[in-house]
Protein backbone atom coordinates (compact mmCIF):
# COMPACT_ATOMS: atom_id res chain seq x y z
CA UNK A 1 0.00 0.00 0.00
CA UNK A 2 1.20 3.50 -0.78
CA UNK A 3 1.77 5.14 2.60
CA UNK A 4 1.23 8.57 1.05
CA UNK A 5 -2.28 7.67 -0.10
CA UNK A 6 -5.36 9.10 1.58
CA UNK A 7 -3.28 11.57 3.58
CA UNK A 8 -4.53 14.98 4.65
CA UNK A 9 -1.89 17.54 3.74
CA UNK A 10 -1.23 21.15 4.67
CA UNK A 11 1.69 22.49 2.66
CA UNK A 12 2.66 25.93 3.93
CA UNK A 13 5.75 26.27 1.76
CA UNK A 14 6.29 29.29 -0.38
CA UNK A 15 8.82 28.15 -2.99
CA UNK A 16 11.34 30.79 -3.96
CA UNK A 17 10.09 30.97 -7.52
CA UNK A 18 6.57 31.91 -6.37
CA UNK A 19 7.61 34.54 -3.81
CA UNK A 20 8.70 37.13 -6.34
CA UNK A 21 10.72 37.52 -9.52
CA UNK A 22 14.45 37.25 -8.94
CA UNK A 23 15.92 40.57 -7.90
CA UNK A 24 12.81 41.80 -6.15
CA UNK A 25 12.93 42.29 -2.37
CA UNK A 26 10.86 39.80 -0.37
CA UNK A 27 10.40 39.28 3.38
CA UNK A 28 12.20 36.34 4.95
CA UNK A 29 12.12 34.92 8.49
CA UNK A 30 15.76 34.82 9.58
CA UNK A 31 16.92 32.46 12.34
CA UNK A 32 18.68 35.13 14.40
CA UNK A 33 19.20 33.24 17.67
CA UNK A 34 19.14 29.69 19.04
CA UNK A 35 19.01 28.48 22.64
CA UNK A 36 18.24 25.42 24.73
CA UNK A 37 17.70 24.21 28.27
CA UNK A 38 18.10 20.73 29.76
CA UNK A 39 17.01 19.72 33.25
CA UNK A 40 19.66 19.35 35.92
CA UNK A 41 19.03 15.69 36.67
CA UNK A 42 20.49 13.05 34.34
CA UNK A 43 19.10 9.51 34.47
CA UNK A 44 21.25 6.81 32.90
CA UNK A 45 20.06 3.45 31.63
CA UNK A 46 21.51 1.60 34.61
CA UNK A 47 19.39 3.67 36.98
CA UNK A 48 16.25 2.82 35.01
CA UNK A 49 17.14 -0.87 35.09
CA UNK A 50 16.79 -0.81 38.87
CA UNK A 51 13.09 0.08 38.67
CA UNK A 52 11.89 -1.51 35.42
CA UNK A 53 12.70 -4.76 33.60
CA UNK A 54 15.36 -3.47 31.22
CA UNK A 55 19.13 -3.06 30.88
CA UNK A 56 21.63 -0.62 29.51
CA UNK A 57 22.51 -2.96 26.63
CA UNK A 58 18.84 -3.57 25.76
CA UNK A 59 18.11 0.16 25.55
CA UNK A 60 21.29 1.06 23.64
CA UNK A 61 20.89 -1.69 21.06
CA UNK A 62 17.26 -0.88 20.28
CA UNK A 63 17.26 2.92 20.55
CA UNK A 64 20.78 4.33 20.77
CA UNK A 65 19.86 6.08 24.03
CA UNK A 66 22.41 6.18 26.87
CA UNK A 67 20.75 8.70 29.18
CA UNK A 68 18.02 11.32 29.45
CA UNK A 69 17.35 14.50 31.45
CA UNK A 70 14.39 14.39 33.84
CA UNK A 71 12.73 17.57 35.11
CA UNK A 72 12.60 18.31 38.82
CA UNK A 73 9.51 19.89 40.41
CA UNK A 74 10.65 23.47 39.75
CA UNK A 75 11.51 22.69 36.11
CA UNK A 76 8.06 23.12 34.64
CA UNK A 77 7.30 23.44 30.95
CA UNK A 78 7.12 27.23 31.33
CA UNK A 79 10.35 27.36 33.34
CA UNK A 80 12.34 25.40 30.77
CA UNK A 81 10.75 27.23 27.83
CA UNK A 82 11.64 30.58 29.42
CA UNK A 83 15.26 29.55 29.92
CA UNK A 84 15.54 28.39 26.30
CA UNK A 85 13.88 31.58 25.06
CA UNK A 86 16.23 33.76 27.09
CA UNK A 87 19.20 31.94 25.59
CA UNK A 88 17.84 32.41 22.05
CA UNK A 89 17.23 36.12 22.60
CA UNK A 90 20.72 36.58 24.05
CA UNK A 91 22.22 34.75 21.10
CA UNK A 92 20.35 37.07 18.72
CA UNK A 93 21.30 40.19 20.65
CA UNK A 94 17.58 40.86 21.06
CA UNK A 95 15.54 42.25 23.94
CA UNK A 96 12.08 41.23 25.17
CA UNK A 97 10.69 44.32 23.46
CA UNK A 98 11.74 42.84 20.11
CA UNK A 99 9.32 39.92 20.56
CA UNK A 100 5.95 40.35 18.86
CA UNK A 101 4.77 36.75 19.25
CA UNK A 102 5.60 33.58 21.18
CA UNK A 103 4.64 30.23 19.67
CA UNK A 104 5.18 27.32 22.04
CA UNK A 105 4.97 23.75 20.76
CA UNK A 106 4.18 21.31 23.55
CA UNK A 107 2.09 18.26 24.35
CA UNK A 108 2.77 18.70 28.08
CA UNK A 109 1.66 22.23 29.04
CA UNK A 110 1.63 23.30 32.66
CA UNK A 111 -2.09 24.09 32.55
CA UNK A 112 -5.05 23.64 30.21
CA UNK A 113 -5.12 27.43 30.16
CA UNK A 114 -3.71 29.99 30.13
CA UNK A 115 -1.35 28.91 27.39
CA UNK A 116 2.14 28.11 28.62
CA UNK A 117 3.38 30.57 25.98
CA UNK A 118 1.73 33.32 27.99
CA UNK A 119 3.50 32.20 31.17
CA UNK A 120 6.71 32.59 29.17
CA UNK A 121 5.57 35.99 27.92
CA UNK A 122 5.05 37.15 31.50
CA UNK A 123 8.41 35.78 32.65
CA UNK A 124 10.23 37.51 29.80
CA UNK A 125 8.31 40.78 30.07
CA UNK A 126 7.27 40.74 26.41
CA UNK A 127 4.28 42.34 24.75
CA UNK A 128 2.54 41.09 21.62
CA UNK A 129 0.68 37.78 21.73
CA UNK A 130 1.31 34.07 22.13
CA UNK A 131 -0.27 30.64 22.02
CA UNK A 132 0.50 26.96 22.45
CA UNK A 133 0.48 24.52 19.55
CA UNK A 134 0.05 20.76 19.91
CA UNK A 135 1.34 18.47 17.18
CA UNK A 136 3.28 16.04 19.38
CA UNK A 137 6.85 15.44 18.16
CA UNK A 138 6.19 17.47 14.99
CA UNK A 139 5.18 20.48 17.05
CA UNK A 140 8.34 22.53 16.52
CA UNK A 141 8.11 22.21 12.72
CA UNK A 142 4.45 23.25 12.87
CA UNK A 143 5.24 26.23 15.11
CA UNK A 144 8.21 27.25 12.96
CA UNK A 145 5.91 27.28 9.93
CA UNK A 146 3.42 29.52 11.75
CA UNK A 147 6.20 31.87 12.82
CA UNK A 148 7.44 32.07 9.25
CA UNK A 149 3.95 32.94 8.02
CA UNK A 150 3.50 35.64 10.68
CA UNK A 151 6.70 37.34 9.56
CA UNK A 152 6.02 36.95 5.84
CA UNK A 153 2.53 38.41 6.26
CA UNK A 154 3.82 41.41 8.18
CA UNK A 155 1.93 40.58 11.38
CA UNK A 156 5.18 40.25 13.34
CA UNK A 157 8.82 41.21 12.99
CA UNK A 158 10.21 39.16 15.87
CA UNK A 159 8.88 35.70 16.81
CA UNK A 160 10.03 33.27 19.48
CA UNK A 161 9.40 29.67 18.43
CA UNK A 162 9.83 27.23 21.31
CA UNK A 163 9.57 23.48 21.79
CA UNK A 164 9.28 22.43 25.44
CA UNK A 165 8.25 19.09 26.91
CA UNK A 166 7.96 17.35 30.30
CA UNK A 167 7.23 13.84 29.04
CA UNK A 168 8.42 12.32 32.31
CA UNK A 169 5.05 13.36 33.75
CA UNK A 170 3.01 11.36 31.23
CA UNK A 171 5.12 8.20 31.30
CA UNK A 172 4.02 4.83 32.60
CA UNK A 173 7.26 4.11 34.44
CA UNK A 174 6.47 0.38 34.50
CA UNK A 175 6.28 0.14 30.70
CA UNK A 176 9.80 -0.51 29.46
CA UNK A 177 8.67 -0.10 25.86
CA UNK A 178 8.02 3.62 26.36
CA UNK A 179 9.54 4.95 29.60
CA UNK A 180 13.12 4.36 28.43
CA UNK A 181 12.59 6.40 25.26
CA UNK A 182 11.76 9.87 26.50
CA UNK A 183 13.34 12.81 28.28
CA UNK A 184 12.57 16.43 29.15
CA UNK A 185 13.90 19.74 27.89
CA UNK A 186 13.28 22.88 25.85
CA UNK A 187 14.77 24.57 22.80
CA UNK A 188 13.99 27.85 21.08
CA UNK A 189 14.79 29.99 18.06
CA UNK A 190 14.23 33.71 17.60
CA UNK A 191 13.00 34.62 14.14
CA UNK A 192 13.64 38.14 12.90
CA UNK A 193 12.21 39.74 9.77
CA UNK A 194 14.78 40.17 7.03
CA UNK A 195 14.82 40.52 3.27
CA UNK A 196 15.90 38.45 0.33
CA UNK A 197 15.51 38.21 -3.42
CA UNK A 198 13.09 35.31 -3.43
CA UNK A 199 15.67 32.65 -4.32
CA UNK A 200 17.21 29.67 -2.56
CA UNK A 201 20.30 31.78 -1.90
CA UNK A 202 18.37 33.91 0.61
CA UNK A 203 19.00 33.66 4.33
CA UNK A 204 16.03 32.49 6.34
CA UNK A 205 13.31 29.88 6.22
CA UNK A 206 13.07 28.85 2.56
CA UNK A 207 10.03 26.58 2.91
CA UNK A 208 8.04 24.46 5.36
CA UNK A 209 5.89 21.42 4.64
CA UNK A 210 3.24 20.11 7.03
CA UNK A 211 1.26 16.86 6.86
CA UNK A 212 -1.17 14.87 8.98
CA UNK A 213 -3.16 11.64 8.82
CA UNK A 214 -5.70 11.34 11.62
CA UNK A 215 -6.56 7.76 10.69
CA UNK A 216 -3.24 6.74 12.23
CA UNK A 217 -3.89 8.44 15.54
CA UNK A 218 -4.11 5.19 17.50
CA UNK A 219 -0.52 4.07 16.93
CA UNK A 220 0.88 6.85 19.14
CA UNK A 221 -1.25 8.75 21.66
CA UNK A 222 -1.79 9.76 25.28
CA UNK A 223 -4.59 7.86 26.97
CA UNK A 224 -6.30 10.72 28.78
CA UNK A 225 -6.75 14.49 28.98
CA UNK A 226 -8.33 17.19 31.12
CA UNK A 227 -11.74 16.09 29.89
CA UNK A 228 -11.09 12.37 30.55
CA UNK A 229 -10.42 11.97 34.25
CA UNK A 230 -11.24 8.26 33.91
CA UNK A 231 -8.08 7.67 31.87
CA UNK A 232 -4.54 7.44 33.30
CA UNK A 233 -3.02 9.98 30.92
CA UNK A 234 -0.05 7.82 29.90
CA UNK A 235 1.69 7.69 26.55
CA UNK A 236 0.82 4.61 24.47
CA UNK A 237 2.80 3.57 21.39
CA UNK A 238 2.87 0.83 18.77
CA UNK A 239 6.60 1.08 18.13
CA UNK A 240 6.69 -1.18 15.08
CA UNK A 241 4.02 0.82 13.25
CA UNK A 242 5.55 4.16 14.21
CA UNK A 243 8.92 3.03 12.84
CA UNK A 244 7.37 1.84 9.58
CA UNK A 245 5.64 5.13 8.91
CA UNK A 246 8.45 7.32 10.23
CA UNK A 247 11.12 6.27 7.73
CA UNK A 248 8.89 6.57 4.66
CA UNK A 249 7.10 9.76 5.59
CA UNK A 250 10.11 11.62 6.91
CA UNK A 251 12.15 10.74 3.83
CA UNK A 252 9.29 11.98 1.66
CA UNK A 253 9.04 15.26 3.56
CA UNK A 254 12.79 15.82 3.19
CA UNK A 255 12.67 15.21 -0.56
CA UNK A 256 9.64 17.50 -0.79
CA UNK A 257 11.50 20.39 0.83
CA UNK A 258 14.50 19.98 -1.46
CA UNK A 259 12.36 19.73 -4.59
CA UNK A 260 10.42 22.86 -3.64
CA UNK A 261 13.67 24.81 -3.60
CA UNK A 262 15.36 23.21 -6.60
CA UNK A 263 18.04 21.54 -4.47
CA UNK A 264 19.40 18.02 -4.14
CA UNK A 265 20.82 16.12 -1.17
CA UNK A 266 24.31 17.48 -1.86
CA UNK A 267 23.08 21.00 -1.08
CA UNK A 268 22.29 20.07 2.53
CA UNK A 269 24.97 20.93 5.06
CA UNK A 270 23.11 19.50 8.03
CA UNK A 271 20.12 17.22 8.50
CA UNK A 272 18.52 17.78 11.91
CA UNK A 273 15.88 15.09 12.35
CA UNK A 274 13.54 14.54 15.26
CA UNK A 275 15.49 12.49 17.79
CA UNK A 276 13.14 9.54 18.30
CA UNK A 277 15.26 6.44 17.76
CA UNK A 278 18.78 6.02 16.36
CA UNK A 279 17.53 3.27 14.05
CA UNK A 280 15.07 5.71 12.48
CA UNK A 281 17.75 8.39 12.12
CA UNK A 282 20.14 5.90 10.49
CA UNK A 283 17.43 4.61 8.14
CA UNK A 284 16.53 8.12 6.97
CA UNK A 285 20.16 9.12 6.44
CA UNK A 286 20.78 5.92 4.45
CA UNK A 287 17.64 6.39 2.35
CA UNK A 288 18.74 9.96 1.51
CA UNK A 289 22.39 8.93 0.94
CA UNK A 290 23.53 11.44 3.57
CA UNK A 291 26.71 10.57 5.49
CA UNK A 292 26.31 10.38 9.25
CA UNK A 293 28.78 13.25 9.57
CA UNK A 294 26.10 15.58 8.17
CA UNK A 295 23.40 14.48 10.63
CA UNK A 296 23.04 16.19 14.02
CA UNK A 297 22.41 13.50 16.65
CA UNK A 298 21.55 14.08 20.31
CA UNK A 299 19.31 11.11 21.07
CA UNK A 300 22.11 9.25 22.85
CA UNK A 301 22.23 11.94 25.57
CA UNK A 302 18.78 13.58 25.41
CA UNK A 303 16.52 10.65 24.44
CA UNK A 304 13.28 11.67 22.72
CA UNK A 305 12.24 15.13 23.94
CA UNK A 306 9.35 15.35 21.45
CA UNK A 307 8.75 18.93 20.25
CA UNK A 308 11.94 20.04 22.02
CA UNK A 309 14.24 17.59 20.23
CA UNK A 310 14.93 19.57 17.04
CA UNK A 311 15.55 22.97 18.69
CA UNK A 312 17.72 21.28 21.34
CA UNK A 313 19.76 19.63 18.58
CA UNK A 314 20.05 22.99 16.81
CA UNK A 315 21.19 24.61 20.06
CA UNK A 316 23.90 22.01 20.61
CA UNK A 317 25.22 22.17 17.05
CA UNK A 318 25.16 25.97 17.18
CA UNK A 319 26.99 26.11 20.50
CA UNK A 320 29.78 23.78 19.38
CA UNK A 321 30.30 25.66 16.11
CA UNK A 322 28.98 23.13 13.61
CA UNK A 323 26.25 25.47 12.40
CA UNK A 324 27.62 28.39 10.41
CA UNK A 325 26.02 31.33 8.64
CA UNK A 326 25.10 30.53 5.04
CA UNK A 327 24.71 26.79 5.62
CA UNK A 328 21.58 24.92 4.51
CA UNK A 329 19.86 23.05 7.34
CA UNK A 330 17.05 20.55 6.78
CA UNK A 331 14.66 19.74 9.63
CA UNK A 332 12.20 16.82 9.73
CA UNK A 333 9.91 15.34 12.37
CA UNK A 334 7.07 12.87 12.87
CA UNK A 335 4.75 12.59 15.86
CA UNK A 336 1.43 11.38 17.15
CA UNK A 337 -1.57 12.27 15.07
CA UNK A 338 0.09 11.17 12.88
CA UNK A 339 1.74 14.47 12.09
CA UNK A 340 4.93 15.05 10.17
CA UNK A 341 6.74 17.74 8.27
CA UNK A 342 9.98 19.37 7.19
CA UNK A 343 11.60 22.78 6.93
CA UNK A 344 14.52 24.04 4.87
CA UNK A 345 16.54 26.91 6.28
CA UNK A 346 19.58 28.87 5.17
CA UNK A 347 21.30 30.22 8.29
N, C-alpha and C positions, 0 to 999 in steps of 0.2 A: 504494500500500500504506500502511496506517496504521502509522506508525513506532512507535506506542505498543503495537501488538499483540505478543503473545507475549513480553512483557517481565517479567523477574523483578523484584519490587518489595519493598523493605523500607521501610515508612513509619513512622518513629519519632516522628512528631508527637504531641503531646498537645493538641488544640485546647482553647482556653480553656473552652468550654462543657462539656467532659468532665472538666476538672480538679476542679472543685468548684462548688457553687452560688455565685452572686455574693454577695460579702460574707464568705465564709469564707476563712480564711488558707490559702494554698498556698505551697509552696516553689518558688522560681524561681532559675535560674542567671543571675546578674547579670554583665555584662561590666564588670569593675572596673578593668582596666588593659589597655593595648595597647602593643606595642613591636615594633620591627623591626631588622634588621641587613642591610646590603648590603656585599659585598666591596669592598675598596679599589680594585681595578683595574677601569677602565671601558674597554670595547672598542667603538669606534664602527663603523659600517658600512664606512667607508673602509678601516679596518684589515683587516677581514675580506676585502674585495675584493682585497687583495694576496696572499691565500693560497688563495682559492677563486673560482670563476667566478661572480661576482656584482657588484653595484654598489649604492651608496647609494640611488639612485633606484629600482632594482628592488625592494629590500627595503622601502623606505618605501611604495611604491605598493601592494604586495601584502599588507603586514602592519601598517604603521603604526609599525614599530620603527625607532628612530634609533640606539640603543645598548643595551648590556647590561653587567651586572657579572659578572666571571669570578673565581672563587675562586682564591687562591694556595695553595701547599702547606699553610700553617698554618691556612687557613680551611676546616676540615673541616665536615661536617654538624653534628657535636656542638658545635664551636666557635661556629658561627653561631647554632645553636639556643639555646645558652647565652646568648649576647649578647642575642638577641631576648627570651628569657625574663627576663633581668635587667631589661631596659627595661620589660617589662610589669609586673613586680613593683614596680619603682620608681614607675611611673605609678599603680599601685593603692595605694601606700603599704603594701605587704605585705612580709613577711619570708619567708625560706625555710621557716621553721617553720609558716607558714600554708598550705603546699602539701601536700595529701594525695595527689595523683596528678599524673603528667605523661604526657600523651598526645601522641606525636610522629608527625605524618603525614609520611612520606617514602618515595620510591621509590629513594633513593640513600643508604642508611645507610652508616656508616663500616665496619661489620662485619656479618656474618651474625648473630652474637650475641657479646656481649650486646647488647640493644636499645640504640640510640643514646639513647633516652629515659633510660636508666639512666646513661649517660655524663654526660648533662645533670644528672641527679639528684645524682651525685657532685660535679660542678663547683659546683653551687648549694649543696650541703650540706643537701639536703632529706631528709625521711623519706618515709613512705608507700610508694607503688608507682608503676610506670610501664611503658609498653610502646609499641612502634612500631605504626603502622597504615599499610598500603599500599593506596591506592585511586587511585594516580596523581594527576592534577590535581584530582580530587574529594576528595583525602585530608583537607584541612582541614575541609570540611563534614562528612565522616564522623566525624572526631575530635571536632568541636564537638558533634555529636549524642551521642556517647558521654559526653563531659564533662557535658552537660546531664542525661543519664540518671543518671549517678553522683550528681550533686547532688540531683536530684529524689528518688532512692531513699534518700537519707540515707547512702550509702556514703562520701561525701566532702563537705567544706564549702569546700575551695579546690582548684581544678584548673587546671593550666597546659595549654593546648592550643596546640601549636606546629606550624607547617608549615616544613620546612627541606629544601632541595634543592641538590645539586651536579650539575646536569645536564651541565655542561661535561665531566664525566668519563665520560659515556656517549654522547657525540656522535661521529658520524663526521664529522670536520672537513673531509672532501672532498665531503660531500653538501650542496649549497647549499639543497636543499629542506627540510632540518631544522636544520643547524647555525646558521643565521642567526636561528632562531626563539627560542632558549632562553637563559636566564641563570641565575645562582645567587643565593641569598639565603635569609633566614629571617624569619618573622614569628610573633608569639605574642599570645595573649590570656590574661588571668588571670580565671577564673570564680570568683565568690564566692557562696555561698548567701545568698539573700535571701527575702523574702516578698512575696506579692501577693494579689489577691482572685480570681484565676482568670479574669481578663478580658484583652482586648487592650490595656487601658490600663496593665497591669503593666509594670514594668521587667524586662528580662531576655530570655532566649531564649523566644519565644512558641511556635515550632514548628520542627521540622526534618523534611526529607523526603528519603529516600535511595532510589536506584534503581540497578539494574544489568542488563545484558544480555550474558551471556558469549558469545553467538553472534556478537557483533561484536568479539571480542577481537583479530582479525587486522587490523583497520584502524589500530591504534595499539598498539605493543608494543615491548619491548626483546628483541632477539634474543640471549638468553643469560642465565645466572644462575650462582650458585655451583655448582649441580649440573650445569651444561652447559659444561664447559671448552672444548668443541669449537666453541662459538659466540663471535662477537666481542663480544657484549654492547653493541651499539649500538641506539639508538632507531630504529624504523622506522615510517613513517606514510604512510597514504593520505590526503593533505590534502583532496582533494575530498569523500571520504566522511565524514571527520571534520566538515567544515564543514556538510554536509547534515544530519547528525544533531544537531550542536551547536545550531543555531538552533531547531529544532523542540523538542528535548527540554529545553533550558534555558528556553525560553519556557513550556513546559508546567509545569516545576517551579516557576517563579515564580508562575504563576497558581494552582497548587496551594497554595502557601504563603499567598497572599492569601485564597483561598477558605476555607481552614481556620480563618482568624481573622476572617472576616466583613469583610474590607477590600477596597478597590479600588485601582487604580494611583495614584489621587490621594493615598492615604494614605502612600505611600512617599516619604520624604525623600531617601534615597540608595539607588541600586542599585550594588552592588559585585560585579561579575561576575568570573569567572576571566579573567585577562588572557592570552588565547591569541592573538588576532588582532583587529586593530581592525575588520576587516570583520564579524567575528562579533559584536563588541560593538555596532557600529552597527545590525546587523540585528536584534538582540534588543531594543535600545532602540526602534527603529522599530516592531517588531511589538507592543510593549507601550505604544506611544504615550507614551514617557517622553522628555522633552527631554534633550539631551546634558548640560545643566547639572546634572542630577540623577544623573549616572553618574560614578563615580570611575574614572579612567583612569590607569594607570601604565605600560601596555605600551610606550609610546614610549621610556621611559627604562630600564625593567627587563627588557623582553622577557617571555617566558613563563617564570616561575619555578615552574611546576607547583603543588604543594601550598602553596608559600610565597606565591603571587601574591595571594590574597585577604587574608591577614593583613598582608602588606606594604602593600597598598592601604589597608587600614584604618588602619595605623600612619601613613601619610603624611597621610591626610585628618584624622586625629585631631591630629597634630602641627601642621598648618596652620590648625586651628580650624574646619574644615568640619563635623566631627561634634560634635554638641552633645547634652547630656543630654535625654532625652525624645523624641529623633528616632527614626523607624522606619527601619531599615536592612535591606535585602533582599540576601542573598548567594546566588550561584548558580555552579555549576561543573560541568564535564564533563571526563572523562579516560579513559585507556585502561582497557579492561575489557569493554565500555564501562561506566563508572560515571558517575552524575550525581546532582545533588541541589540542595537549596535550604535556606535557613534565614531565618527572620524574627525580628528582634531589635528591642526597644525599649531604647535606651541609657539 
